Amino acid sequence: MGEPMEKFFDGRQILADFITSYYTDFESDLTFVAEINKQVVGYLTGCRSQKRQRMIFMNKIIPPVCLKFLFKGLIFKSKTRKFCLNCFKSVLKGEFNHPDFSRDYPASFHINIDYKFRSLGIGGELIKNYLECLHQKRIRGVHVTTISQKAKEFFRKMGFTVLYYRKISYLDHKNLFFIILGKKLQGIYQEERM
């Protein structure tokens, strides 16, 4: 919905499955969709526990996605091969290693708004709805990752704090950063009790 992934990867459906299958198949109650005139313009998919998400992701999502990737011959597409090679280099450099914030910020989410509909408050409303669900489920904190400086500023305006910031190279850009932001939700409960 945001920037076209075809810039760096062939196989839209496989990447979509990789990013969203956990959320739609295992925690669909935390999926929110924004529509304007019956057109989907954005979505937020979330989870209660990233530890649980990782376990299911490794065992049930990655294997079938990898098989689709291989059987469709995507490794032979030059953009995809370059992207995979850059990812592999990043793994060797330790760029995907980061602190585990799941104890204090167990929930996480993925959000995407069509670029034509950004700055209209849609993302903020989706996040507010998600946070309300987490509040009802008494989740103590939530975190989100991004590589976008604009997204980082948006999340900060929504009350998130930068927890981790590291330069990365896997998308072949010179000044790209992997950013983790978190928001504690305990204060919501304390305010209600007063």
N, CA and C atoms as an extended XYZ file, in Angstrom:
582
Properties=species:S:1:pos:R:3:atomname:S:1:resname:S:1:resid:I:1 pbc="F F F"
N         0.818       -1.191        0.000 N   MET     1
C         0.000        0.000        0.000 CA  MET     1
C         0.862        1.255        0.000 C   MET     1
N         1.950        1.202        0.754 N   GLY     2
C         2.809        2.379        0.822 CA  GLY     2
C         3.680        2.442       -0.415 C   GLY     2
N         4.970        2.364       -0.232 N   GLU     3
C         5.896        2.379       -1.359 CA  GLU     3
C         5.828        1.028       -2.068 C   GLU     3
N         5.882        1.038       -3.398 N   PRO     4
C         5.791       -0.233       -4.124 CA  PRO     4
C         6.995       -1.132       -3.856 C   PRO     4
N         6.704       -2.360       -3.450 N   MET     5
C         7.771       -3.299       -3.134 CA  MET     5
C         8.471       -3.809       -4.380 C   MET     5
N         7.846       -3.615       -5.531 N   GLU     6
C         8.465       -4.075       -6.775 CA  GLU     6
C         9.788       -3.364       -7.059 C   GLU     6
N        10.059       -2.298       -6.329 N   LYS     7
C        11.346       -1.615       -6.491 CA  LYS     7
C        12.506       -2.531       -6.112 C   LYS     7
N        12.248       -3.467       -5.192 N   PHE     8
C        13.348       -4.300       -4.706 CA  PHE     8
C        13.043       -5.787       -4.675 C   PHE     8
N        11.796       -6.207       -4.973 N   PHE     9
C        11.439       -7.615       -4.804 CA  PHE     9
C        10.336       -7.993       -5.781 C   PHE     9
N        10.522       -9.089       -6.505 N   ASP    10
C         9.472       -9.637       -7.362 CA  ASP    10
C         8.701      -10.659       -6.534 C   ASP    10
N         7.427      -10.734       -6.724 N   GLY    11
C         6.636      -11.707       -5.977 CA  GLY    11
C         5.800      -11.056       -4.897 C   GLY    11
N         4.917      -10.167       -5.310 N   ARG    12
C         4.070       -9.412       -4.384 CA  ARG    12
C         3.318      -10.322       -3.414 C   ARG    12
N         2.692      -11.388       -3.912 N   GLN    13
C         1.872      -12.248       -3.058 CA  GLN    13
C         2.713      -12.952       -1.996 C   GLN    13
N         3.895      -13.376       -2.365 N   ILE    14
C         4.762      -14.065       -1.404 CA  ILE    14
C         5.190      -13.112       -0.296 C   ILE    14
N         5.560      -11.889       -0.663 N   LEU    15
C         5.946      -10.916        0.361 CA  LEU    15
C         4.746      -10.556        1.239 C   LEU    15
N         3.574      -10.414        0.624 N   ALA    16
C         2.362      -10.127        1.406 CA  ALA    16
C         2.083      -11.257        2.394 C   ALA    16
N         2.218      -12.506        1.943 N   ASP    17
C         2.027      -13.650        2.844 CA  ASP    17
C         3.043      -13.617        3.984 C   ASP    17
N         4.282      -13.300        3.649 N   PHE    18
C         5.351      -13.249        4.645 CA  PHE    18
C         5.040      -12.207        5.726 C   PHE    18
N         4.564      -11.049        5.306 N   ILE    19
C         4.327       -9.949        6.242 CA  ILE    19
C         3.038      -10.128        7.043 C   ILE    19
N         1.975      -10.637        6.413 N   THR    20
C         0.658      -10.588        7.065 CA  THR    20
C         0.062      -11.926        7.495 C   THR    20
N         0.576      -13.050        7.028 N   SER    21
C        -0.079      -14.339        7.318 CA  SER    21
C        -0.258      -14.614        8.803 C   SER    21
N         0.748      -14.313        9.601 N   TYR    22
C         0.585      -14.571       11.033 CA  TYR    22
C        -0.630      -13.821       11.567 C   TYR    22
N        -0.698      -12.550       11.248 N   TYR    23
C        -1.760      -11.701       11.796 CA  TYR    23
C        -3.143      -12.145       11.321 C   TYR    23
N        -3.279      -12.449       10.039 N   THR    24
C        -4.595      -12.819        9.519 CA  THR    24
C        -4.999      -14.231        9.920 C   THR    24
N        -4.029      -15.126       10.068 N   ASP    25
C        -4.351      -16.520       10.367 CA  ASP    25
C        -4.384      -16.852       11.859 C   ASP    25
N        -3.665      -16.088       12.682 N   PHE    26
C        -3.548      -16.448       14.096 CA  PHE    26
C        -4.072      -15.387       15.068 C   PHE    26
N        -4.184      -14.139       14.639 N   GLU    27
C        -4.720      -13.097       15.523 CA  GLU    27
C        -5.550      -12.099       14.718 C   GLU    27
N        -6.497      -12.628       13.973 N   SER    28
C        -7.293      -11.762       13.098 CA  SER    28
C        -8.147      -10.759       13.868 C   SER    28
N        -8.389      -11.017       15.158 N   ASP    29
C        -9.167      -10.061       15.953 CA  ASP    29
C        -8.404       -8.757       16.179 C   ASP    29
N        -7.113       -8.752       15.871 N   LEU    30
C        -6.311       -7.535       15.995 CA  LEU    30
C        -5.912       -7.002       14.617 C   LEU    30
N        -6.778       -7.209       13.647 N   THR    31
C        -6.594       -6.651       12.307 CA  THR    31
C        -7.649       -5.575       12.098 C   THR    31
N        -7.197       -4.406       11.695 N   PHE    32
C        -8.079       -3.259       11.483 CA  PHE    32
C        -7.875       -2.749       10.063 C   PHE    32
N        -8.973       -2.431        9.394 N   VAL    33
C        -8.918       -1.978        8.008 CA  VAL    33
C        -9.596       -0.623        7.902 C   VAL    33
N        -8.965        0.295        7.179 N   ALA    34
C        -9.541        1.620        6.931 CA  ALA    34
C       -10.039        1.664        5.489 C   ALA    34
N       -11.270        2.128        5.324 N   GLU    35
C       -11.858        2.241        3.992 CA  GLU    35
C       -12.366        3.658        3.771 C   GLU    35
N       -12.259        4.107        2.548 N   ILE    36
C       -12.884        5.355        2.112 CA  ILE    36
C       -13.638        5.023        0.835 C   ILE    36
N       -14.942        5.302        0.833 N   ASN    37
C       -15.796        4.986       -0.325 CA  ASN    37
C       -15.636        3.536       -0.773 C   ASN    37
N       -15.650        2.628        0.189 N   LYS    38
C       -15.548        1.185       -0.044 CA  LYS    38
C       -14.217        0.757       -0.663 C   LYS    38
N       -13.207        1.617       -0.567 N   GLN    39
C       -11.862        1.286       -1.041 CA  GLN    39
C       -10.946        1.171        0.173 C   GLN    39
N       -10.210        0.062        0.266 N   VAL    40
C        -9.256       -0.113        1.357 CA  VAL    40
C        -8.103        0.859        1.139 C   VAL    40
N        -7.846        1.691        2.163 N   VAL    41
C        -6.776        2.692        2.069 CA  VAL    41
C        -5.695        2.474        3.125 C   VAL    41
N        -5.913        1.520        4.028 N   GLY    42
C        -4.917        1.250        5.048 CA  GLY    42
C        -5.330        0.093        5.927 C   GLY    42
N        -4.361       -0.417        6.666 N   TYR    43
C        -4.644       -1.496        7.607 CA  TYR    43
C        -3.617       -1.493        8.721 C   TYR    43
N        -3.979       -2.108        9.817 N   LEU    44
C        -3.068       -2.376       10.926 CA  LEU    44
C        -3.305       -3.810       11.344 C   LEU    44
N        -2.226       -4.576       11.441 N   THR    45
C        -2.305       -5.942       11.943 CA  THR    45
C        -1.424       -6.016       13.180 C   THR    45
N        -1.947       -6.617       14.233 N   GLY    46
C        -1.206       -6.638       15.486 CA  GLY    46
C        -1.203       -7.994       16.155 C   GLY    46
N        -0.358       -8.103       17.154 N   CYS    47
C        -0.317       -9.319       17.969 CA  CYS    47
C        -0.183       -8.929       19.433 C   CYS    47
N        -0.609       -9.829       20.306 N   ARG    48
C        -0.528       -9.614       21.752 CA  ARG    48
C         0.860       -9.917       22.296 C   ARG    48
N         1.506      -10.935       21.712 N   SER    49
C         2.791      -11.412       22.224 CA  SER    49
C         3.732      -11.693       21.063 C   SER    49
N         4.783      -10.911       20.973 N   GLN    50
C         5.721      -11.141       19.885 CA  GLN    50
C         6.479      -12.455       20.067 C   GLN    50
N         6.658      -12.899       21.293 N   LYS    51
C         7.326      -14.197       21.506 CA  LYS    51
C         6.511      -15.319       20.864 C   LYS    51
N         5.203      -15.307       21.091 N   ARG    52
C         4.323      -16.308       20.478 CA  ARG    52
C         4.350      -16.146       18.959 C   ARG    52
N         4.306      -14.913       18.502 N   GLN    53
C         4.326      -14.642       17.070 CA  GLN    53
C         5.588      -15.214       16.424 C   GLN    53
N         6.740      -14.988       17.037 N   ARG    54
C         8.008      -15.489       16.484 CA  ARG    54
C         8.005      -17.010       16.362 C   ARG    54
N         7.511      -17.679       17.402 N   MET    55
C         7.493      -19.137       17.394 CA  MET    55
C         6.621      -19.651       16.241 C   MET    55
N         5.423      -19.121       16.122 N   ILE    56
C         4.519      -19.550       15.047 CA  ILE    56
C         5.088      -19.156       13.692 C   ILE    56
N         5.655      -17.970       13.618 N   PHE    57
C         6.233      -17.484       12.368 CA  PHE    57
C         7.317      -18.432       11.868 C   PHE    57
N         8.220      -18.809       12.766 N   MET    58
C         9.329      -19.694       12.380 CA  MET    58
C         8.843      -21.087       11.975 C   MET    58
N         7.813      -21.590       12.648 N   ASN    59
C         7.361      -22.963       12.408 CA  ASN    59
C         6.268      -23.099       11.361 C   ASN    59
N         5.414      -22.090       11.219 N   LYS    60
C         4.251      -22.254       10.344 CA  LYS    60
C         4.172      -21.271        9.182 C   LYS    60
N         4.865      -20.157        9.256 N   ILE    61
C         4.779      -19.162        8.183 CA  ILE    61
C         5.979      -19.270        7.238 C   ILE    61
N         7.170      -19.250        7.784 N   ILE    62
C         8.373      -19.231        6.939 CA  ILE    62
C         8.497      -20.467        6.043 C   ILE    62
N         8.293      -21.696        6.543 N   PRO    63
C         8.473      -22.850        5.645 CA  PRO    63
C         7.615      -22.797        4.374 C   PRO    63
N         6.296      -22.571        4.456 N   PRO    64
C         5.532      -22.537        3.197 CA  PRO    64
C         5.879      -21.338        2.307 C   PRO    64
N         6.210      -20.206        2.921 N   VAL    65
C         6.591      -19.038        2.119 CA  VAL    65
C         7.889      -19.323        1.370 C   VAL    65
N         8.847      -19.956        2.030 N   CYS    66
C        10.114      -20.305        1.369 CA  CYS    66
C         9.887      -21.291        0.223 C   CYS    66
N         9.009      -22.256        0.430 N   LEU    67
C         8.705      -23.207       -0.644 CA  LEU    67
C         8.091      -22.495       -1.844 C   LEU    67
N         7.134      -21.605       -1.604 N   LYS    68
C         6.537      -20.830       -2.705 CA  LYS    68
C         7.612      -20.028       -3.425 C   LYS    68
N         8.483      -19.420       -2.647 N   PHE    69
C         9.567      -18.604       -3.191 CA  PHE    69
C        10.436      -19.430       -4.139 C   PHE    69
N        10.795      -20.639       -3.705 N   LEU    70
C        11.649      -21.504       -4.524 CA  LEU    70
C        10.910      -22.048       -5.745 C   LEU    70
N         9.673      -22.532       -5.539 N   PHE    71
C         8.931      -23.143       -6.643 CA  PHE    71
C         8.539      -22.135       -7.717 C   PHE    71
N         8.387      -20.888       -7.346 N   LYS    72
C         8.047      -19.860       -8.342 CA  LYS    72
C         9.293      -19.311       -9.035 C   LYS    72
N        10.461      -19.771       -8.620 N   GLY    73
C        11.696      -19.357       -9.270 CA  GLY    73
C        12.093      -17.911       -9.029 C   GLY    73
N        11.628      -17.344       -7.933 N   LEU    74
C        11.911      -15.929       -7.677 CA  LEU    74
C        13.385      -15.651       -7.430 C   LEU    74
N        14.126      -16.640       -7.000 N   ILE    75
C        15.558      -16.451       -6.755 CA  ILE    75
C        16.298      -16.106       -8.053 C   ILE    75
N        15.687      -16.428       -9.190 N   PHE    76
C        16.319      -16.148      -10.481 CA  PHE    76
C        16.006      -14.747      -11.004 C   PHE    76
N        15.141      -14.030      -10.320 N   LYS    77
C        14.834      -12.643      -10.704 CA  LYS    77
C        15.918      -11.746      -10.120 C   LYS    77
N        16.472      -10.856      -10.931 N   SER    78
C        17.651      -10.091      -10.499 CA  SER    78
C        17.382       -9.206       -9.285 C   SER    78
N        16.235       -8.504       -9.246 N   LYS    79
C        15.957       -7.646       -8.084 CA  LYS    79
C        15.841       -8.467       -6.812 C   LYS    79
N        15.151       -9.588       -6.929 N   THR    80
C        14.938      -10.440       -5.764 CA  THR    80
C        16.251      -11.060       -5.298 C   THR    80
N        17.051      -11.514       -6.243 N   ARG    81
C        18.348      -12.102       -5.901 CA  ARG    81
C        19.227      -11.070       -5.186 C   ARG    81
N        19.235       -9.835       -5.696 N   LYS    82
C        20.024       -8.770       -5.072 CA  LYS    82
C        19.514       -8.486       -3.659 C   LYS    82
N        18.186       -8.430       -3.498 N   PHE    83
C        17.595       -8.191       -2.183 CA  PHE    83
C        17.985       -9.309       -1.213 C   PHE    83
N        17.867      -10.555       -1.654 N   CYS    84
C        18.210      -11.698       -0.791 CA  CYS    84
C        19.694      -11.689       -0.432 C   CYS    84
N        20.542      -11.359       -1.392 N   LEU    85
C        21.977      -11.275       -1.125 CA  LEU    85
C        22.267      -10.177       -0.098 C   LEU    85
N        21.616       -9.026       -0.249 N   ASN    86
C        21.802       -7.940        0.719 CA  ASN    86
C        21.306       -8.344        2.107 C   ASN    86
N        20.194       -9.073        2.160 N   CYS    87
C        19.691       -9.558        3.456 CA  CYS    87
C        20.698      -10.513        4.091 C   CYS    87
N        21.246      -11.412        3.278 N   PHE    88
C        22.234      -12.362        3.791 CA  PHE    88
C        23.461      -11.630        4.332 C   PHE    88
N        23.934      -10.619        3.602 N   LYS    89
C        25.070       -9.819        4.072 CA  LYS    89
C        24.734       -9.137        5.399 C   LYS    89
N        23.510       -8.642        5.499 N   SER    90
C        23.092       -7.984        6.742 CA  SER    90
C        23.061       -8.957        7.909 C   SER    90
N        22.651      -10.199        7.640 N   VAL    91
C        22.670      -11.220        8.691 CA  VAL    91
C        24.106      -11.432        9.159 C   VAL    91
N        25.028      -11.542        8.213 N   LEU    92
C        26.437      -11.744        8.570 CA  LEU    92
C        27.002      -10.560        9.355 C   LEU    92
N        26.537       -9.348        9.044 N   LYS    93
C        26.994       -8.145        9.756 CA  LYS    93
C        26.316       -7.985       11.114 C   LYS    93
N        25.297       -8.803       11.367 N   GLY    94
C        24.571       -8.695       12.632 CA  GLY    94
C        23.537       -7.586       12.650 C   GLY    94
N        23.149       -7.091       11.471 N   GLU    95
C        22.204       -5.976       11.411 CA  GLU    95
C        20.796       -6.338       11.879 C   GLU    95
N        20.464       -7.616       11.863 N   PHE    96
C        19.137       -8.019       12.323 CA  PHE    96
C        19.124       -8.356       13.810 C   PHE    96
N        20.286       -8.342       14.436 N   ASN    97
C        20.354       -8.569       15.881 CA  ASN    97
C        19.971       -7.274       16.588 C   ASN    97
N        19.077       -7.377       17.522 N   HIS    98
C        18.683       -6.204       18.300 CA  HIS    98
C        18.180       -6.664       19.656 C   HIS    98
N        18.142       -5.756       20.612 N   PRO    99
C        17.658       -6.142       21.941 CA  PRO    99
C        16.215       -6.647       21.879 C   PRO    99
N        15.892       -7.535       22.784 N   ASP   100
C        14.533       -8.067       22.890 CA  ASP   100
C        13.750       -7.200       23.870 C   ASP   100
N        12.765       -6.495       23.361 N   PHE   101
C        11.951       -5.611       24.191 CA  PHE   101
C        10.611       -6.246       24.566 C   PHE   101
N        10.444       -7.529       24.280 N   SER   102
C         9.132       -8.153       24.445 CA  SER   102
C         8.681       -8.299       25.900 C   SER   102
N         9.594       -8.209       26.851 N   ARG   103
C         9.166       -8.302       28.252 CA  ARG   103
C         8.321       -7.084       28.643 C   ARG   103
N         8.820       -5.900       28.339 N   ASP   104
C         8.098       -4.678       28.689 CA  ASP   104
C         7.129       -4.228       27.603 C   ASP   104
N         7.373       -4.659       26.375 N   TYR   105
C         6.547       -4.260       25.237 CA  TYR   105
C         6.165       -5.515       24.449 C   TYR   105
N         5.335       -6.398       25.014 N   PRO   106
C         5.083       -7.699       24.390 CA  PRO   106
C         4.322       -7.633       23.065 C   PRO   106
N         3.435       -6.677       22.917 N   ALA   107
C         2.631       -6.590       21.697 CA  ALA   107
C         3.422       -5.872       20.605 C   ALA   107
N         3.072       -6.156       19.358 N   SER   108
C         3.683       -5.439       18.239 CA  SER   108
C         2.669       -5.359       17.105 C   SER   108
N         2.960       -4.508       16.137 N   PHE   109
C         2.026       -4.359       15.021 CA  PHE   109
C         2.746       -3.941       13.750 C   PHE   109
N         2.032       -4.102       12.658 N   HIS   110
C         2.465       -3.654       11.335 CA  HIS   110
C         1.342       -2.765       10.810 C   HIS   110
N         1.691       -1.601       10.298 N   ILE   111
C         0.688       -0.676        9.772 CA  ILE   111
C         1.115       -0.218        8.390 C   ILE   111
N         0.138       -0.027        7.524 N   ASN   112
C         0.420        0.434        6.175 CA  ASN   112
C        -0.756        1.273        5.694 C   ASN   112
N        -0.463        2.470        5.209 N   ILE   113
C        -1.475        3.373        4.672 CA  ILE   113
C        -1.072        3.705        3.242 C   ILE   113
N        -2.022        3.604        2.317 N   ASP   114
C        -1.765        3.986        0.930 CA  ASP   114
C        -1.200        5.403        0.918 C   ASP   114
N        -0.112        5.602        0.196 N   TYR   115
C         0.578        6.896        0.232 CA  TYR   115
C        -0.324        8.058       -0.169 C   TYR   115
N        -1.371        7.807       -0.982 N   LYS   116
C        -2.285        8.885       -1.389 CA  LYS   116
C        -3.194        9.324       -0.248 C   LYS   116
N        -3.267        8.528        0.814 N   PHE   117
C        -4.186        8.819        1.918 CA  PHE   117
C        -3.465        9.083        3.235 C   PHE   117
N        -2.172        9.326        3.155 N   ARG   118
C        -1.422        9.631        4.377 CA  ARG   118
C        -1.686       11.072        4.804 C   ARG   118
N        -1.415       11.350        6.056 N   SER   119
C        -1.606       12.686        6.658 CA  SER   119
C        -3.078       13.073        6.763 C   SER   119
N        -3.967       12.088        6.776 N   LEU   120
C        -5.398       12.348        6.949 CA  LEU   120
C        -5.900       11.855        8.303 C   LEU   120
N        -5.010       11.361        9.144 N   GLY   121
C        -5.399       10.862       10.457 CA  GLY   121
C        -5.792        9.397       10.478 C   GLY   121
N        -5.695        8.721        9.346 N   ILE   122
C        -6.110        7.314        9.256 CA  ILE   122
C        -5.213        6.425       10.115 C   ILE   122
N        -3.912        6.601       10.004 N   GLY   123
C        -2.977        5.795       10.792 CA  GLY   123
C        -3.187        5.978       12.281 C   GLY   123
N        -3.401        7.218       12.696 N   GLY   124
C        -3.646        7.499       14.111 CA  GLY   124
C        -4.893        6.802       14.626 C   GLY   124
N        -5.951        6.802       13.833 N   GLU   125
C        -7.191        6.129       14.239 CA  GLU   125
C        -7.004        4.618       14.328 C   GLU   125
N        -6.290        4.046       13.371 N   LEU   126
C        -6.029        2.603       13.424 CA  LEU   126
C        -5.242        2.247       14.681 C   LEU   126
N        -4.226        3.034       14.987 N   ILE   127
C        -3.416        2.767       16.182 CA  ILE   127
C        -4.250        2.940       17.445 C   ILE   127
N        -5.081        3.969       17.517 N   LYS   128
C        -5.940        4.166       18.699 CA  LYS   128
C        -6.852        2.963       18.911 C   LYS   128
N        -7.437        2.436       17.844 N   ASN   129
C        -8.302        1.256       17.966 CA  ASN   129
C        -7.519        0.042       18.456 C   ASN   129
N        -6.323       -0.135       17.929 N   TYR   130
C        -5.473       -1.253       18.350 CA  TYR   130
C        -5.088       -1.113       19.820 C   TYR   130
N        -4.660        0.079       20.220 N   LEU   131
C        -4.264        0.294       21.616 CA  LEU   131
C        -5.438        0.073       22.566 C   LEU   131
N        -6.631        0.437       22.143 N   GLU   132
C        -7.814        0.198       22.976 CA  GLU   132
C        -8.028       -1.306       23.172 C   GLU   132
N        -7.842       -2.095       22.124 N   CYS   133
C        -7.956       -3.559       22.260 CA  CYS   133
C        -6.895       -4.100       23.206 C   CYS   133
N        -5.669       -3.597       23.088 N   LEU   134
C        -4.611       -4.039       23.998 CA  LEU   134
C        -4.949       -3.649       25.429 C   LEU   134
N        -5.497       -2.471       25.594 N   HIS   135
C        -5.912       -2.000       26.921 CA  HIS   135
C        -6.946       -2.961       27.518 C   HIS   135
N        -7.929       -3.344       26.725 N   GLN   136
C        -8.966       -4.267       27.201 CA  GLN   136
C        -8.381       -5.635       27.556 C   GLN   136
N        -7.328       -6.024       26.871 N   LYS   137
C        -6.690       -7.320       27.129 CA  LYS   137
C        -5.586       -7.209       28.181 C   LYS   137
N        -5.417       -6.004       28.749 N   ARG   138
C        -4.464       -5.723       29.825 CA  ARG   138
C        -3.017       -6.038       29.432 C   ARG   138
N        -2.665       -5.686       28.205 N   ILE   139
C        -1.292       -5.838       27.719 CA  ILE   139
C        -0.484       -4.647       28.223 C   ILE   139
N         0.720       -4.884       28.744 N   ARG   140
C         1.481       -3.815       29.414 CA  ARG   140
C         2.229       -2.878       28.480 C   ARG   140
N         2.527       -3.295       27.248 N   GLY   141
C         3.276       -2.427       26.349 CA  GLY   141
C         3.251       -2.938       24.923 C   GLY   141
N         3.584       -2.052       24.003 N   VAL   142
C         3.569       -2.384       22.581 CA  VAL   142
C         4.794       -1.754       21.925 C   VAL   142
N         5.317       -2.438       20.914 N   HIS   143
C         6.423       -1.859       20.149 CA  HIS   143
C         6.174       -2.030       18.658 C   HIS   143
N         6.880       -1.224       17.889 N   VAL   144
C         6.750       -1.249       16.436 CA  VAL   144
C         8.134       -0.994       15.843 C   VAL   144
N         8.390       -1.566       14.682 N   THR   145
C         9.659       -1.326       13.995 CA  THR   145
C         9.395       -0.595       12.687 C   THR   145
N        10.369        0.199       12.277 N   THR   146
C        10.262        0.917       11.008 CA  THR   146
C        11.656        1.214       10.480 C   THR   146
N        11.726        1.526        9.208 N   ILE   147
C        12.962        2.029        8.616 CA  ILE   147
C        12.734        3.439        8.075 C   ILE   147
N        11.569        3.992        8.335 N   SER   148
C        11.195        5.303        7.811 CA  SER   148
C        11.334        6.388        8.875 C   SER   148
N        12.054        7.445        8.546 N   GLN   149
C        12.172        8.573        9.471 CA  GLN   149
C        10.818        9.260        9.661 C   GLN   149
N        10.024        9.345        8.590 N   LYS   150
C         8.685        9.949        8.704 CA  LYS   150
C         7.814        9.127        9.646 C   LYS   150
N         7.881        7.810        9.495 N   ALA   151
C         7.100        6.940       10.379 CA  ALA   151
C         7.572        7.085       11.818 C   ALA   151
N         8.884        7.191       12.012 N   LYS   152
C         9.419        7.372       13.370 CA  LYS   152
C         8.799        8.607       14.013 C   LYS   152
N         8.750        9.705       13.288 N   GLU   153
C         8.172       10.942       13.837 CA  GLU   153
C         6.676       10.784       14.085 C   GLU   153
N         5.985       10.088       13.194 N   PHE   154
C         4.555        9.826       13.386 CA  PHE   154
C         4.328        9.034       14.675 C   PHE   154
N         5.092        7.964       14.871 N   PHE   155
C         4.925        7.150       16.077 CA  PHE   155
C         5.267        7.952       17.334 C   PHE   155
N         6.262        8.799       17.258 N   ARG   156
C         6.605        9.636       18.418 CA  ARG   156
C         5.439       10.562       18.769 C   ARG   156
N         4.773       11.099       17.766 N   LYS   157
C         3.595       11.947       18.022 CA  LYS   157
C         2.463       11.145       18.659 C   LYS   157
N         2.459        9.836       18.406 N   MET   158
C         1.438        8.956       18.985 CA  MET   158
C         1.835        8.482       20.391 C   MET   158
N         2.933        8.999       20.922 N   GLY   159
C         3.339        8.669       22.284 CA  GLY   159
C         4.362        7.559       22.407 C   GLY   159
N         4.920        7.108       21.297 N   PHE   160
C         5.945        6.066       21.322 CA  PHE   160
C         7.312        6.702       21.561 C   PHE   160
N         8.205        5.933       22.176 N   THR   161
C         9.565        6.366       22.470 CA  THR   161
C        10.539        5.493       21.687 C   THR   161
N        11.590        6.099       21.152 N   VAL   162
C        12.607        5.320       20.440 CA  VAL   162
C        13.356        4.457       21.451 C   VAL   162
N        13.346        3.144       21.213 N   LEU   163
C        14.038        2.189       22.077 CA  LEU   163
C        15.367        1.743       21.479 C   LEU   163
N        15.444        1.759       20.153 N   TYR   164
C        16.627        1.222       19.466 CA  TYR   164
C        16.723        1.862       18.090 C   TYR   164
N        17.955        2.151       17.678 N   TYR   165
C        18.187        2.852       16.415 CA  TYR   165
C        19.508        2.340       15.858 C   TYR   165
N        19.489        1.736       14.662 N   ARG   166
C        20.721        1.164       14.117 CA  ARG   166
C        20.740        1.283       12.596 C   ARG   166
N        21.886        1.633       12.067 N   LYS   167
C        22.058        1.726       10.619 CA  LYS   167
C        21.999        0.325       10.012 C   LYS   167
N        21.328        0.217        8.858 N   ILE   168
C        21.222       -1.059        8.147 CA  ILE   168
C        21.579       -0.849        6.678 C   ILE   168
N        21.862       -1.947        5.997 N   SER   169
C        22.263       -1.838        4.591 CA  SER   169
C        21.486       -2.766        3.660 C   SER   169
N        20.589       -3.599        4.164 N   TYR   170
C        20.024       -4.647        3.320 CA  TYR   170
C        19.134       -4.146        2.190 C   TYR   170
N        18.635       -2.922        2.282 N   LEU   171
C        17.867       -2.382        1.157 CA  LEU   171
C        18.755       -1.560        0.226 C   LEU   171
N        20.072       -1.624        0.459 N   ASP   172
C        21.058       -1.006       -0.415 CA  ASP   172
C        20.976        0.522       -0.432 C   ASP   172
N        20.526        1.103        0.660 N   HIS   173
C        20.531        2.559        0.801 CA  HIS   173
C        21.670        2.933        1.739 C   HIS   173
N        22.200        4.135        1.554 N   LYS   174
C        23.339        4.540        2.375 CA  LYS   174
C        22.935        4.977        3.784 C   LYS   174
N        21.826        5.655        3.926 N   ASN   175
C        21.437        6.202        5.228 CA  ASN   175
C        20.081        5.667        5.665 C   ASN   175
N        20.008        4.385        5.878 N   LEU   176
C        18.771        3.752        6.301 CA  LEU   176
C        18.974        3.199        7.705 C   LEU   176
N        17.953        3.356        8.538 N   PHE   177
C        18.071        2.935        9.928 CA  PHE   177
C        16.915        2.023       10.310 C   PHE   177
N        17.222        1.025       11.124 N   PHE   178
C        16.227        0.137       11.717 CA  PHE   178
C        15.879        0.750       13.068 C   PHE   178
N        14.614        1.064       13.257 N   ILE   179
C        14.181        1.791       14.445 CA  ILE   179
C        13.106        0.977       15.160 C   ILE   179
N        13.261        0.806       16.468 N   ILE   180
C        12.228        0.178       17.291 CA  ILE   180
C        11.717        1.240       18.249 C   ILE   180
N        10.396        1.399       18.271 N   LEU   181
C         9.762        2.345       19.186 CA  LEU   181
C         8.807        1.580       20.087 C   LEU   181
N         8.638        2.039       21.308 N   GLY   182
C         7.759        1.366       22.252 CA  GLY   182
C         6.862        2.339       22.983 C   GLY   182
N         5.773        1.793       23.482 N   LYS   183
C         4.830        2.584       24.281 CA  LYS   183
C         4.331        1.704       25.414 C   LYS   183
N         4.523        2.178       26.650 N   LYS   184
C         4.001        1.443       27.807 CA  LYS   184
C         2.526        1.769       27.960 C   LYS   184
N         1.757        0.757       28.297 N   LEU   185
C         0.316        0.930       28.422 CA  LEU   185
C        -0.153        0.829       29.858 C   LEU   185
N         0.742        0.571       30.800 N   GLN   186
C         0.347        0.430       32.205 CA  GLN   186
C        -0.308        1.694       32.729 C   GLN   186
N         0.193        2.844       32.321 N   GLY   187
C        -0.344        4.112       32.805 CA  GLY   187
C        -1.827        4.256       32.546 C   GLY   187
N        -2.295        3.632       31.475 N   ILE   188
C        -3.718        3.694       31.161 CA  ILE   188
C        -4.512        3.088       32.310 C   ILE   188
N        -4.034        1.953       32.834 N   TYR   189
C        -4.755        1.289       33.919 CA  TYR   189
C        -4.704        2.119       35.194 C   TYR   189
N        -3.559        2.705       35.487 N   GLN   190
C        -3.420        3.491       36.711 CA  GLN   190
C        -4.335        4.709       36.687 C   GLN   190
N        -4.450        5.376       35.528 N   GLU   191
C        -5.317        6.544       35.427 CA  GLU   191
C        -6.767        6.171       35.697 C   GLU   191
N        -7.201        5.004       35.208 N   GLU   192
C        -8.587        4.585       35.387 CA  GLU   192
C        -8.931        4.342       36.849 C   GLU   192
N        -7.976        3.856       37.634 N   ARG   193
C        -8.257        3.507       39.031 CA  ARG   193
C        -8.395        4.737       39.914 C   ARG   193
N        -7.873        5.856       39.512 N   MET   194
C        -7.899        7.071       40.346 CA  MET   194
C        -9.284        7.680       40.426 C   MET   194
